C-alpha cells in the first residue's frame, strides 16, 4: 500500500473510533492515543501510520467485542500481532 492509501485508511479508522467513542464514552483507546500520531500528520513515516492502523484496529476490535460482535476477538489478536511485527520493522529501520 502507498503512504497516501495508508493515511486514508488511518483516517477512516479514526472516524470509526470517533463513532464508538460517541456511542460509548467509557471506551478508551489508550494505546492508540499513546502513539500521538493521527492521519493529519503527513510528515510521519509510512511505517508509523501502518503501526498506528494496527494498534487502532486492535482497539476497535476490542470495542466491537464489547458491543457483542462475536468474531472481533480474533480480529483484535491478529491486529495486535501485526502491530508487534510492524513495530519490529520500525525498530530495525533505525
N, CA, C and O atoms as a printed pandas DataFrame, in Angstrom:
     atom_number atom_name residue_name chain_id  residue_number  x_coord  y_coord  z_coord
0              1         N          UNK        A               1    0.830   -1.161    0.000
1              2        CA          UNK        A               1    0.000    0.000    0.000
2              3         C          UNK        A               1    0.889    1.244    0.000
3              4         O          UNK        A               1    1.933    1.267    0.652
4              5         N          UNK        A               2    0.480    2.253   -0.717
5              6        CA          UNK        A               2    1.208    3.515   -0.733
6              7         C          UNK        A               2    0.897    4.307    0.533
7              8         O          UNK        A               2   -0.127    4.087    1.180
8              9         N          UNK        A               3    1.789    5.229    0.876
9             10        CA          UNK        A               3    1.614    6.018    2.089
10            11         C          UNK        A               3    0.273    6.754    2.073
11            12         O          UNK        A               3   -0.421    6.799    3.089
12            13         N          UNK        A               4   -0.090    7.327    0.934
13            14        CA          UNK        A               4   -1.344    8.075    0.852
14            15         C          UNK        A               4   -2.543    7.177    1.143
15            16         O          UNK        A               4   -3.501    7.604    1.786
16            17         N          UNK        A               5   -2.487    5.936    0.670
17            18        CA          UNK        A               5   -3.574    4.981    0.916
18            19         C          UNK        A               5   -3.638    4.611    2.397
19            20         O          UNK        A               5   -4.722    4.474    2.965
20            21         N          UNK        A               6   -2.466    4.449    3.017
21            22        CA          UNK        A               6   -2.440    4.137    4.446
22            23         C          UNK        A               6   -3.022    5.292    5.265
23            24         O          UNK        A               6   -3.759    5.074    6.226
24            25         N          UNK        A               7   -2.683    6.512    4.874
25            26        CA          UNK        A               7   -3.208    7.671    5.590
26            27         C          UNK        A               7   -4.726    7.752    5.433
27            28         O          UNK        A               7   -5.428    8.093    6.385
28            29         N          UNK        A               8   -5.229    7.445    4.260
29            30        CA          UNK        A               8   -6.684    7.428    4.042
30            31         C          UNK        A               8   -7.343    6.366    4.916
31            32         O          UNK        A               8   -8.372    6.622    5.542
32            33         N          UNK        A               9   -6.754    5.180    4.959
33            34        CA          UNK        A               9   -7.277    4.115    5.819
34            35         C          UNK        A               9   -7.215    4.532    7.288
35            36         O          UNK        A               9   -8.155    4.307    8.049
36            37         N          UNK        A              10   -6.116    5.132    7.665
37            38        CA          UNK        A              10   -5.952    5.614    9.036
38            39         C          UNK        A              10   -7.087    6.590    9.375
39            40         O          UNK        A              10   -7.682    6.501   10.449
40            41         N          UNK        A              11   -7.385    7.518    8.461
41            42        CA          UNK        A              11   -8.451    8.493    8.688
42            43         C          UNK        A              11   -9.805    7.802    8.843
43            44         O          UNK        A              11  -10.589    8.162    9.721
44            45         N          UNK        A              12  -10.076    6.829    8.009
45            46        CA          UNK        A              12  -11.355    6.107    8.103
46            47         C          UNK        A              12  -11.481    5.391    9.447
47            48         O          UNK        A              12  -12.548    5.379   10.062
48            49         N          UNK        A              13  -10.392    4.806    9.883
49            50        CA          UNK        A              13  -10.433    4.093   11.160
50            51         C          UNK        A              13  -10.606    5.061   12.331
51            52         O          UNK        A              13  -11.253    4.727   13.324
52            53         N          UNK        A              14  -10.036    6.242   12.215
53            54        CA          UNK        A              14  -10.229    7.258   13.257
54            55         C          UNK        A              14  -11.700    7.673   13.305
55            56         O          UNK        A              14  -12.246    7.896   14.385
56            57         N          UNK        A              15  -12.329    7.775   12.160
57            58        CA          UNK        A              15  -13.757    8.110   12.128
58            59         C          UNK        A              15  -14.588    7.023   12.810
59            60         O          UNK        A              15  -15.556    7.326   13.507
60            61         N          UNK        A              16  -14.214    5.767   12.610
61            62        CA          UNK        A              16  -14.902    4.662   13.292
62            63         C          UNK        A              16  -14.662    4.759   14.795
63            64         O          UNK        A              16  -15.585    4.572   15.588
64            65         N          UNK        A              17  -13.421    5.052   15.186
65            66        CA          UNK        A              17  -13.096    5.232   16.603
66            67         C          UNK        A              17  -13.950    6.340   17.203
67            68         O          UNK        A              17  -14.514    6.182   18.286
68            69         N          UNK        A              18  -14.041    7.454   16.500
69            70        CA          UNK        A              18  -14.846    8.582   16.980
70            71         C          UNK        A              18  -16.304    8.169   17.172
71            72         O          UNK        A              18  -16.944    8.574   18.142
72            73         N          UNK        A              19  -16.823    7.368   16.253
73            74        CA          UNK        A              19  -18.203    6.868   16.369
74            75         C          UNK        A              19  -18.366    6.041   17.640
75            76         O          UNK        A              19  -19.311    6.245   18.402
76            77         N          UNK        A              20  -17.445    5.109   17.867
77            78        CA          UNK        A              20  -17.537    4.263   19.059
78            79         C          UNK        A              20  -17.419    5.095   20.326
79            80         O          UNK        A              20  -18.087    4.805   21.318
80            81         N          UNK        A              21  -16.579    6.126   20.309
81            82        CA          UNK        A              21  -16.451    6.994   21.484
82            83         C          UNK        A              21  -17.747    7.776   21.735
83            84         O          UNK        A              21  -18.108    8.037   22.882
84            85         N          UNK        A              22  -18.437    8.145   20.658
85            86        CA          UNK        A              22  -19.704    8.854   20.820
86            87         C          UNK        A              22  -20.783    7.952   21.409
87            88         O          UNK        A              22  -21.537    8.381   22.282
88            89         N          UNK        A              23  -20.864    6.710   20.943
89            90        CA          UNK        A              23  -21.927    5.828   21.440
90            91         C          UNK        A              23  -21.593    5.222   22.797
91            92         O          UNK        A              23  -22.489    4.779   23.516
92            93         N          UNK        A              24  -20.318    5.199   23.151
93            94        CA          UNK        A              24  -19.901    4.670   24.448
94            95         C          UNK        A              24  -18.726    5.497   24.968
95            96         O          UNK        A              24  -17.571    5.146   24.728
96            97         N          UNK        A              25  -19.009    6.588   25.675
97            98        CA          UNK        A              25  -17.945    7.471   26.172
98            99         C          UNK        A              25  -16.968    6.801   27.134
99           100         O          UNK        A              25  -15.900    7.347   27.410
100          101         N          UNK        A              26  -17.321    5.631   27.642
101          102        CA          UNK        A              26  -16.422    4.917   28.549
102          103         C          UNK        A              26  -15.285    4.213   27.811
103          104         O          UNK        A              26  -14.306    3.805   28.435
104          105         N          UNK        A              27  -15.402    4.070   26.514
105          106        CA          UNK        A              27  -14.338    3.421   25.745
106          107         C          UNK        A              27  -13.086    4.278   25.778
107          108         O          UNK        A              27  -13.149    5.498   25.622
108          109         N          UNK        A              28  -11.968    3.640   25.978
109          110        CA          UNK        A              28  -10.680    4.329   25.993
110          111         C          UNK        A              28   -9.763    3.659   24.971
111          112         O          UNK        A              28   -9.549    2.447   25.016
112          113         N          UNK        A              29   -9.246    4.429   24.086
113          114        CA          UNK        A              29   -8.302    3.927   23.086
114          115         C          UNK        A              29   -6.895    4.351   23.525
115          116         O          UNK        A              29   -6.199    5.089   22.828
116          117         N          UNK        A              30   -6.506    3.861   24.696
117          118        CA          UNK        A              30   -5.286    4.337   25.335
118          119         C          UNK        A              30   -4.021    4.028   24.554
119          120         O          UNK        A              30   -3.126    4.870   24.477
120          121         N          UNK        A              31   -3.927    2.846   23.976
121          122        CA          UNK        A              31   -2.717    2.505   23.220
122          123         C          UNK        A              31   -2.593    3.381   21.983
123          124         O          UNK        A              31   -1.497    3.828   21.645
124          125         N          UNK        A              32   -3.700    3.626   21.311
125          126        CA          UNK        A              32   -3.673    4.474   20.121
126          127         C          UNK        A              32   -3.305    5.909   20.494
127          128         O          UNK        A              32   -2.449    6.516   19.850
128          129         N          UNK        A              33   -3.944    6.454   21.528
129          130        CA          UNK        A              33   -3.647    7.828   21.934
130          131         C          UNK        A              33   -2.200    7.975   22.405
131          132         O          UNK        A              33   -1.592    9.031   22.227
132          133         N          UNK        A              34   -1.653    6.929   22.998
133          134        CA          UNK        A              34   -0.271    6.974   23.477
134          135         C          UNK        A              34    0.724    7.136   22.325
135          136         O          UNK        A              34    1.831    7.634   22.525
136          137         N          UNK        A              35    0.331    6.718   21.128
137          138        CA          UNK        A              35    1.230    6.844   19.973
138          139         C          UNK        A              35    1.435    8.293   19.558
139          140         O          UNK        A              35    2.456    8.642   18.967
140          141         N          UNK        A              36    0.449    9.138   19.875
141          142        CA          UNK        A              36    0.493   10.554   19.499
142          143         C          UNK        A              36    0.724   10.735   17.994
143          144         O          UNK        A              36    1.548   11.539   17.558
144          145         N          UNK        A              37   -0.028    9.964   17.229
145          146        CA          UNK        A              37    0.005   10.091   15.774
146          147         C          UNK        A              37   -1.434   10.085   15.275
147          148         O          UNK        A              37   -2.268    9.313   15.747
148          149         N          UNK        A              38   -1.706   10.951   14.323
149          150        CA          UNK        A              38   -3.025   10.953   13.710
150          151         C          UNK        A              38   -2.865   11.128   12.201
151          152         O          UNK        A              38   -1.781   11.471   11.728
152          153         N          UNK        A              39   -3.924   10.898   11.456
153          154        CA          UNK        A              39   -3.829   10.917    9.989
154          155         C          UNK        A              39   -3.420   12.264    9.397
155          156         O          UNK        A              39   -2.983   12.327    8.248
156          157         N          UNK        A              40   -3.558   13.332   10.166
157          158        CA          UNK        A              40   -3.184   14.649    9.633
158          159         C          UNK        A              40   -1.679   14.880    9.654
159          160         O          UNK        A              40   -1.189   15.842    9.064
160          161         N          UNK        A              41   -0.953   14.012   10.324
161          162        CA          UNK        A              41    0.498   14.169   10.427
162          163         C          UNK        A              41    1.185   13.517    9.232
163          164         O          UNK        A              41    1.722   12.413    9.325
164          165         N          UNK        A              42    1.155   14.217    8.127
165          166        CA          UNK        A              42    1.688   13.684    6.880
166          167         C          UNK        A              42    3.200   13.484    6.927
167          168         O          UNK        A              42    3.748   12.684    6.169
168          169         N          UNK        A              43    3.866   14.206    7.810
169          170        CA          UNK        A              43    5.315   14.096    7.920
170          171         C          UNK        A              43    5.763   12.788    8.576
171          172         O          UNK        A              43    6.929   12.408    8.470
172          173         N          UNK        A              44    4.845   12.103    9.248
173          174        CA          UNK        A              44    5.196   10.838    9.895
174          175         C          UNK        A              44    5.408    9.774    8.827
175          176         O          UNK        A              44    4.846    9.855    7.735
176          177         N          UNK        A              45    6.214    8.789    9.148
177          178        CA          UNK        A              45    6.586    7.782    8.152
178          179         C          UNK        A              45    5.428    6.833    7.825
179          180         O          UNK        A              45    4.461    6.704    8.577
180          181         N          UNK        A              46    5.567    6.197    6.706
181          182        CA          UNK        A              46    4.585    5.194    6.275
182          183         C          UNK        A              46    4.474    4.090    7.332
183          184         O          UNK        A              46    3.375    3.633    7.648
184          185         N          UNK        A              47    5.615    3.668    7.873
185          186        CA          UNK        A              47    5.613    2.598    8.875
186          187         C          UNK        A              47    4.927    3.040   10.168
187          188         O          UNK        A              47    4.266    2.234   10.822
188          189         N          UNK        A              48    5.076    4.301   10.537
189          190        CA          UNK        A              48    4.408    4.790   11.738
190          191         C          UNK        A              48    2.895    4.792   11.557
191          192         O          UNK        A              48    2.157    4.427   12.472
192          193         N          UNK        A              49    2.434    5.200   10.381
193          194        CA          UNK        A              49    0.994    5.157   10.108
194          195         C          UNK        A              49    0.499    3.706   10.077
195          196         O          UNK        A              49   -0.585    3.401   10.575
196          197         N          UNK        A              50    1.292    2.833    9.497
197          198        CA          UNK        A              50    0.917    1.419    9.442
198          199         C          UNK        A              50    0.785    0.851   10.859
199          200         O          UNK        A              50   -0.169    0.135   11.164
200          201         N          UNK        A              51    1.738    1.174   11.704
201          202        CA          UNK        A              51    1.696    0.714   13.086
202          203         C          UNK        A              51    0.459    1.263   13.798
203          204         O          UNK        A              51   -0.228    0.531   14.511
204          205         N          UNK        A              52    0.180    2.550   13.603
205          206        CA          UNK        A              52   -0.992    3.176   14.225
206          207         C          UNK        A              52   -2.282    2.492   13.776
207          208         O          UNK        A              52   -3.200    2.304   14.574
208          209         N          UNK        A              53   -2.349    2.123   12.509
209          210        CA          UNK        A              53   -3.523    1.430   11.972
210          211         C          UNK        A              53   -3.731    0.092   12.678
211          212         O          UNK        A              53   -4.858   -0.248   13.041
212          213         N          UNK        A              54   -2.662   -0.663   12.872
213          214        CA          UNK        A              54   -2.795   -1.966   13.527
214          215         C          UNK        A              54   -3.162   -1.813   15.003
215          216         O          UNK        A              54   -3.990   -2.565   15.516
216          217         N          UNK        A              55   -2.552   -0.848   15.684
217          218        CA          UNK        A              55   -2.887   -0.617   17.093
218          219         C          UNK        A              55   -4.349   -0.193   17.213
219          220         O          UNK        A              55   -5.090   -0.716   18.045
220          221         N          UNK        A              56   -4.752    0.754   16.375
221          222        CA          UNK        A              56   -6.140    1.206   16.402
222          223         C          UNK        A              56   -7.088    0.081   16.010
223          224         O          UNK        A              56   -8.168   -0.050   16.587
224          225         N          UNK        A              57   -6.697   -0.724   15.044
225          226        CA          UNK        A              57   -7.526   -1.860   14.629
226          227         C          UNK        A              57   -7.770   -2.829   15.770
227          228         O          UNK        A              57   -8.881   -3.331   15.939
228          229         N          UNK        A              58   -6.732   -3.092   16.554
229          230        CA          UNK        A              58   -6.876   -3.996   17.694
230          231         C          UNK        A              58   -7.836   -3.397   18.727
231          232         O          UNK        A              58   -8.679   -4.100   19.284
232          233         N          UNK        A              59   -7.700   -2.108   18.971
233          234        CA          UNK        A              59   -8.573   -1.475   19.956
234          235         C          UNK        A              59  -10.006   -1.358   19.439
235          236         O          UNK        A              59  -10.954   -1.478   20.215
236          237         N          UNK        A              60  -10.171   -1.130   18.151
237          238        CA          UNK        A              60  -11.521   -1.105   17.573
238          239         C          UNK        A              60  -12.176   -2.478   17.677
239          240         O          UNK        A              60  -13.362   -2.590   17.989
240          241         N          UNK        A              61  -11.394   -3.516   17.412
241          242        CA          UNK        A              61  -11.939   -4.873   17.516
242          243         C          UNK        A              61  -12.372   -5.159   18.954
243          244         O          UNK        A              61  -13.399   -5.800   19.176
244          245         N          UNK        A              62  -11.598   -4.688   19.925
245          246        CA          UNK        A              62  -11.995   -4.856   21.326
246          247         C          UNK        A              62  -13.277   -4.097   21.619
247          248         O          UNK        A              62  -14.144   -4.593   22.338
248          249         N          UNK        A              63  -13.401   -2.898   21.067
249          250        CA          UNK        A              63  -14.623   -2.105   21.260
250          251         C          UNK        A              63  -15.811   -2.819   20.630
251          252         O          UNK        A              63  -16.903   -2.829   21.199
252          253         N          UNK        A              64  -15.609   -3.410   19.473
253          254        CA          UNK        A              64  -16.678   -4.151   18.811
254          255         C          UNK        A              64  -17.080   -5.361   19.641
255          256         O          UNK        A              64  -18.262   -5.694   19.722
256          257         N          UNK        A              65  -16.120   -6.009   20.248
257          258        CA          UNK        A              65  -16.414   -7.171   21.082
258          259         C          UNK        A              65  -17.297   -6.762   22.253
259          260         O          UNK        A              65  -18.193   -7.499   22.662
260          261         N          UNK        A              66  -17.026   -5.568   22.785
261          262        CA          UNK        A              66  -17.832   -5.074   23.900
262          263         C          UNK        A              66  -19.272   -4.801   23.487
263          264         O          UNK        A              66  -20.168   -4.765   24.331
264          265         N          UNK        A              67  -19.499   -4.608   22.177
265          266        CA          UNK        A              67  -20.851   -4.382   21.673
266          267         C          UNK        A              67  -21.422   -5.697   21.147
267          268         O          UNK        A              67  -22.448   -5.713   20.468
268          269         N          UNK        A              68  -20.743   -6.797   21.471
269          270        CA          UNK        A              68  -21.208   -8.151   21.204
270          271         C          UNK        A              68  -21.120   -8.604   19.750
271          272         O          UNK        A              68  -21.994   -9.324   19.268
272          273         N          UNK        A              69  -20.082   -8.189   19.061
273          274        CA          UNK        A              69  -19.797   -8.770   17.761
274          275         C          UNK        A              69  -18.867   -9.953   18.030
275          276         O          UNK        A              69  -17.771   -9.756   18.554
276          277         N          UNK        A              70  -19.268  -11.149   17.694
277          278        CA          UNK        A              70  -18.581  -12.355   18.153
278          279         C          UNK        A              70  -17.177  -12.569   17.600
279          280         O          UNK        A              70  -16.295  -12.961   18.364
280          281         N          UNK        A              71  -16.928  -12.340   16.346
281          282        CA          UNK        A              71  -15.637  -12.669   15.750
282          283         C          UNK        A              71  -14.569  -11.619   16.015
283          284         O          UNK        A              71  -13.416  -11.820   15.633
284          285         N          UNK        A              72  -14.904  -10.524   16.644
285          286        CA          UNK        A              72  -13.946   -9.434   16.790
286          287         C          UNK        A              72  -12.787   -9.769   17.714
287          288         O          UNK        A              72  -11.734   -9.137   17.617
288          289         N          UNK        A              73  -12.940  -10.730   18.596
289          290        CA          UNK        A              73  -11.837  -11.137   19.466
290          291         C          UNK        A              73  -10.665  -11.659   18.667
291          292         O          UNK        A              73   -9.516  -11.353   18.986
292          293         N          UNK        A              74  -10.926  -12.433   17.646
293          294        CA          UNK        A              74   -9.860  -12.946   16.783
294          295         C          UNK        A              74   -9.225  -11.812   15.987
295          296         O          UNK        A              74   -8.016  -11.809   15.752
296          297         N          UNK        A              75  -10.043  -10.855   15.576
297          298        CA          UNK        A              75   -9.523   -9.709   14.827
298          299         C          UNK        A              75   -8.564   -8.920   15.706
299          300         O          UNK        A              75   -7.494   -8.508   15.255
300          301         N          UNK        A              76   -8.944   -8.713   16.946
301          302        CA          UNK        A              76   -8.107   -7.966   17.878
302          303         C          UNK        A              76   -6.747   -8.638   18.046
303          304         O          UNK        A              76   -5.713   -7.971   18.007
304          305         N          UNK        A              77   -6.747   -9.947   18.232
305          306        CA          UNK        A              77   -5.488  -10.674   18.407
306          307         C          UNK        A              77   -4.618  -10.569   17.161
307          308         O          UNK        A              77   -3.403  -10.400   17.268
308          309         N          UNK        A              78   -5.215  -10.666   15.999
309          310        CA          UNK        A              78   -4.455  -10.568   14.746
310          311         C          UNK        A              78   -3.894   -9.158   14.550
311          312         O          UNK        A              78   -2.753   -8.999   14.117
312          313         N          UNK        A              79   -4.689   -8.142   14.866
313          314        CA          UNK        A              79   -4.212   -6.760   14.742
314          315         C          UNK        A              79   -3.040   -6.514   15.686
315          316         O          UNK        A              79   -2.073   -5.849   15.316
316          317         N          UNK        A              80   -3.121   -7.044   16.895
317          318        CA          UNK        A              80   -2.018   -6.882   17.843
318          319         C          UNK        A              80   -0.772   -7.554   17.303
319          320         O          UNK        A              80    0.323   -7.000   17.398
320          321         N          UNK        A              81   -0.922   -8.733   16.741
321          322        CA          UNK        A              81    0.209   -9.451   16.156
322          323         C          UNK        A              81    0.840   -8.635   15.024
323          324         O          UNK        A              81    2.064   -8.526   14.945
324          325         N          UNK        A              82    0.019   -8.069   14.159
325          326        CA          UNK        A              82    0.528   -7.252   13.063
326          327         C          UNK        A              82    1.174   -5.968   13.575
327          328         O          UNK        A              82    2.167   -5.509   13.009
328          329         N          UNK        A              83    0.624   -5.386   14.635
329          330        CA          UNK        A              83    1.222   -4.185   15.232
330          331         C          UNK        A              83    2.603   -4.511   15.782
331          332         O          UNK        A              83    3.549   -3.754   15.563
332          333         N          UNK        A              84    2.731   -5.628   16.495
333          334        CA          UNK        A              84    4.026   -6.032   17.050
334          335         C          UNK        A              84    5.056   -6.251   15.945
335          336         O          UNK        A              84    6.209   -5.841   16.073
336          337         N          UNK        A              85    4.642   -6.889   14.880
337          338        CA          UNK        A              85    5.543   -7.145   13.758
338          339         C          UNK        A              85    5.988   -5.832   13.100
339          340         O          UNK        A              85    7.156   -5.671   12.748
340          341         N          UNK        A              86    5.053   -4.909   12.942
341          342        CA          UNK        A              86    5.380   -3.618   12.329
342          343         C          UNK        A              86    6.311   -2.815   13.226
343          344         O          UNK        A              86    7.211   -2.140   12.728
344          345         N          UNK        A              87    6.111   -2.876   14.544
345          346        CA          UNK        A              87    6.987   -2.159   15.462
346          347         C          UNK        A              87    8.414   -2.691   15.341
347          348         O          UNK        A              87    9.366   -1.912   15.387
348          349         N          UNK        A              88    8.573   -3.983   15.191
349          350        CA          UNK        A              88    9.908   -4.557   14.993
350          351         C          UNK        A              88   10.534   -4.031   13.707
351          352         O          UNK        A              88   11.730   -3.740   13.672
352          353         N          UNK        A              89    9.732   -3.908   12.648
353          354        CA          UNK        A              89   10.239   -3.365   11.385
354          355         C          UNK        A              89   10.694   -1.921   11.577
355          356         O          UNK        A              89   11.735   -1.521   11.054
356          357         N          UNK        A              90    9.922   -1.146   12.319
357          358        CA          UNK        A              90   10.299    0.252   12.578
358          359         C          UNK        A              90   11.624    0.288   13.347
359          360         O          UNK        A              90   12.519    1.061   13.005
360          361         N          UNK        A              91   11.748   -0.539   14.376
361          362        CA          UNK        A              91   12.986   -0.582   15.149
362          363         C          UNK        A              91   14.178   -0.987   14.308
363          364         O          UNK        A              91   15.276   -0.465   14.503
364          365         N          UNK        A              92   13.986   -1.904   13.381
365          366        CA          UNK        A              92   15.067   -2.350   12.505
366          367         C          UNK        A              92   15.494   -1.279   11.521
367          368         O          UNK        A              92   16.622   -1.301   11.030
368          369         N          UNK        A              93   14.601   -0.338   11.228
369          370        CA          UNK        A              93   14.919    0.739   10.284
370          371         C          UNK        A              93   15.787    1.814   10.911
371          372         O          UNK        A              93   16.419    2.599   10.204
372          373         N          UNK        A              94   15.820    1.851   12.239
373          374        CA          UNK        A              94   16.573    2.913   12.941
374          375         C          UNK        A              94   18.033    2.616   13.015
375          376         O          UNK        A              94   18.796    3.406   13.570
